[in-house]
Amino acid sequence: MDTLPQTLLFIGIIPALVLLFISLKGYDGYYKDKIVFLTFISGIIAGFISILIEWYTVGVGIWFIILYPVLEQLFKTIILNISRFHGKKETVVYGLSLGLGFGSIFTPFSIIVTNIQSGNDYLVLLVALGSLGIILMHAATGLSIAYGVYVYKMRKYLLFSILLYLPVTFTIFITAYYNVGYLQVLLIAYGLIIYWYATKKIMPRILIKNGKDKKNTKNK
């Protein structure tokens, strides 16, 4: 447990911040740095609380495949579904930063737990790689929920995010139950695909809509 701060810094928060920096290119003027920072920190706190709940309810067994995605996405929804975010295009950016903060706390936790339970360095490495996929998934689902808040379709995109995350908990279950750590690599591939879709297909919609709004304003 003494390695938690260093682990959190180098393989949790830093990759999340790098992803945030890269993903925000082209969105200058669409967000406030202060709120991006606050939502990222809020994500870390919410992720930590979620981990504690999951740690103390591990006895639910196979039900965690469904229950944990619901819990995690609800945490993000509670934070994002405030009145000041409704109908605001910048909410989508804040959903991304929230999700990245949320996911960043899962990496050190997964590695430490795996190390304690197995003591297998190879398995710990695979879990570390898989955890990067989890960061990507939380970022994508945070963005998706935020988009739902923006377009007043929060319930639809919350359900969409829960369904997207089910393969992650299913893969974690199979990995733990059958001790097949190499399946963690699938989380990276899946995370990359969903993250790409969220940042390249959903997030740019705020640019398109804003462009249309400007055009309509000029015509008037």
C-alpha positions in Angstrom: 0.0 0.0 0.0 3.0 2.3 0.5 3.4 2.4 -3.3 -0.1 3.8 -3.9 0.9 7.5 -4.3 3.7 6.7 -6.8 1.5 4.2 -8.7 -1.4 6.6 -8.8 0.8 9.4 -10.2 2.6 7.5 -12.9 0.1 5.0 -14.2 -3.2 6.5 -13.2 -3.4 10.3 -13.3 -0.7 11.1 -15.8 -2.0 8.9 -18.7 -5.5 10.4 -18.0 -4.1 13.9 -18.2 -2.2 13.2 -21.4 -5.4 11.8 -23.0 -7.3 14.9 -21.8 -4.7 17.2 -23.3 -4.7 15.4 -26.6 -8.5 15.1 -26.8 -9.1 18.8 -26.1 -7.1 20.0 -29.2 -9.5 21.8 -31.5 -11.9 22.7 -28.7 -10.3 25.9 -27.5 -13.0 28.3 -26.4 -15.5 25.6 -25.7 -14.6 25.1 -22.1 -13.2 26.7 -19.0 -9.9 25.4 -17.6 -11.2 25.8 -14.1 -14.2 23.6 -14.6 -12.2 21.0 -16.6 -9.9 20.8 -13.5 -12.8 20.6 -11.1 -14.6 17.9 -13.0 -11.3 15.9 -13.3 -10.8 16.1 -9.5 -14.5 15.3 -9.0 -14.0 12.2 -11.2 -11.1 11.0 -9.0 -13.2 11.5 -5.8 -16.2 9.8 -7.3 -14.1 6.9 -8.6 -12.5 6.4 -5.2 -15.9 6.3 -3.5 -17.1 3.8 -6.2 -14.1 1.6 -5.6 -14.8 1.6 -1.9 -18.4 0.5 -2.4 -17.3 -2.2 -4.9 -14.6 -3.4 -2.5 -17.1 -3.9 0.4 -19.8 -5.4 -1.8 -17.5 -7.9 -3.6 -19.7 -10.7 -2.2 -22.4 -10.0 -4.8 -20.6 -12.4 -7.0 -21.4 -12.6 -10.7 -24.0 -9.8 -10.3 -21.2 -7.3 -10.3 -21.1 -7.6 -14.0 -24.3 -5.7 -14.1 -24.4 -3.8 -10.8 -21.0 -2.1 -11.0 -21.5 -0.5 -14.4 -24.8 0.9 -13.2 -23.2 2.2 -10.0 -20.3 3.8 -11.9 -22.3 5.4 -14.6 -24.8 6.8 -12.0 -22.0 8.5 -10.1 -21.0 10.3 -13.3 -24.7 11.2 -14.1 -25.2 12.6 -10.6 -22.3 15.0 -11.1 -23.1 16.0 -14.7 -26.9 16.2 -14.4 -26.9 19.6 -12.7 -28.9 22.5 -14.0 -25.9 24.6 -15.0 -24.8 21.8 -17.4 -28.2 21.3 -19.1 -28.2 22.2 -22.8 -24.7 23.5 -22.7 -22.3 22.2 -25.4 -19.3 22.5 -23.0 -20.8 19.9 -20.8 -19.5 17.3 -23.3 -16.0 18.4 -22.6 -16.5 18.3 -18.9 -18.0 14.8 -19.2 -14.7 13.7 -20.8 -12.6 15.2 -18.1 -14.8 13.7 -15.4 -14.6 10.3 -17.0 -10.8 10.4 -17.3 -10.5 11.4 -13.6 -12.9 8.7 -12.6 -11.0 6.0 -14.6 -7.5 7.2 -13.4 -8.2 5.9 -9.9 -9.0 2.3 -11.1 -5.5 1.7 -12.5 -3.5 1.7 -9.2 -6.3 0.0 -7.3 -6.5 -2.9 -9.8 -2.7 -3.3 -9.8 -2.4 -3.2 -6.0 -5.3 -5.7 -5.5 -3.9 -8.0 -8.2 -0.5 -7.9 -6.6 -1.9 -8.7 -3.1 -4.1 -11.5 -4.3 -1.8 -13.2 -6.8 1.8 -12.0 -6.4 2.2 -12.8 -10.1 4.2 -10.0 -11.7 3.1 -11.1 -15.2 -0.6 -11.0 -14.3 0.0 -7.6 -12.6 1.5 -6.3 -15.9 -1.5 -7.5 -17.9 -3.9 -5.9 -15.4 -2.0 -2.7 -15.7 -2.4 -2.8 -19.5 -6.1 -3.6 -19.2 -6.6 -0.8 -16.8 -5.6 1.7 -19.5 -8.6 0.3 -21.4 -10.7 1.0 -18.4 -9.6 4.6 -18.3 -10.6 5.0 -22.0 -14.0 3.4 -21.3 -14.7 5.7 -18.3 -13.7 8.7 -20.5 -16.0 7.6 -23.3 -19.0 6.8 -21.1 -18.5 10.1 -19.2 -18.5 11.9 -22.5 -21.6 10.0 -23.7 -23.6 10.8 -20.5 -22.6 14.5 -20.8 -23.8 14.6 -24.4 -27.1 13.2 -23.2 -27.3 16.0 -20.6 -26.4 18.5 -23.3 -29.2 17.3 -25.7 -31.7 16.6 -22.9 -31.6 12.9 -23.5 -29.7 11.9 -20.3 -31.6 8.6 -19.7 -31.0 7.4 -23.2 -27.3 8.0 -23.0 -27.0 6.7 -19.5 -28.4 3.4 -20.6 -26.2 3.5 -23.6 -23.1 4.0 -21.4 -24.1 1.2 -19.0 -24.5 -1.2 -21.9 -21.2 -0.2 -23.4 -19.4 -0.9 -20.1 -20.9 -4.4 -19.6 -18.2 -6.1 -21.7 -15.6 -4.6 -19.4 -17.0 -6.2 -16.2 -17.6 -9.4 -18.1 -14.0 -9.6 -19.2 -12.8 -8.8 -15.6 -15.0 -11.6 -14.3 -13.7 -14.1 -16.8 -10.1 -13.0 -16.1 -10.5 -13.5 -12.3 -12.6 -16.7 -12.4 -10.5 -18.6 -14.9 -7.2 -16.8 -14.2 -6.6 -15.9 -17.8 -4.9 -12.6 -17.6 -4.2 -12.3 -21.3 -7.8 -11.4 -21.8 -7.0 -8.0 -20.2 -5.5 -7.1 -23.5 -9.0 -7.1 -25.0 -9.9 -4.3 -22.7 -7.3 -2.0 -24.4 -8.6 -2.8 -27.9 -12.2 -2.4 -26.8 -11.4 0.8 -24.9 -9.6 2.3 -27.9 -12.5 1.6 -30.2 -15.1 3.1 -27.9 -12.9 6.1 -27.0 -12.3 6.8 -30.7 -16.0 6.7 -31.4 -16.8 9.0 -28.5 -14.1 11.6 -29.3 -14.4 11.4 -33.1 -18.1 10.9 -33.7 -19.9 12.2 -30.6 -17.8 15.0 -29.3 -17.4 16.9 -32.6 -21.2 17.3 -32.8 -20.8 20.3 -30.5 -18.6 21.9 -33.2 -21.1 21.1 -35.9 -24.1 22.4 -34.0 -22.3 25.5 -32.9 -21.4 26.2 -36.5 -25.0 25.8 -37.6 -26.1 28.2 -34.8 -23.7 30.8 -35.9 -24.8 30.5 -39.5 -28.5 30.8 -38.5 -27.7 33.9 -36.4 -26.0 35.6 -39.4 -29.0 34.8 -41.6 -31.3 36.5 -39.1 
